[in-house]
Amino acid sequence: MRSKEKCEGERVTEEELKILKEFQKDTQWLIENYQKLKKEFVDRFVAIKNGKVIESDENLDKLIEKLQKKGEDASKTVIEFIPPEDMIIIL
């Protein structure tokens, strides 16, 4: 049985390319609107699709549940945590 992972030399489908482009646009929208989002969604996770916040929550699992109830696929949605000003995140 074949893995779902792409094999070397295999091409990306049109649908996959469309999803990647939408994800890229929403990521760019997040970057451009980050300062505004910090004012409204501080200390929350936000889900962004088609250039707008479609849902938010303080808890990531609850946010994903909300998205599923709306029929949204979390794996195809930009999700970002908006930290408070004084929070330091160490990666």
Beta strands, then each sheet from edge to edge (+ up, - down):
strand 1: 44-49
strand 2: 52-57
strand 3: 78-82
sheet 1: 2+ 1- 3+
end
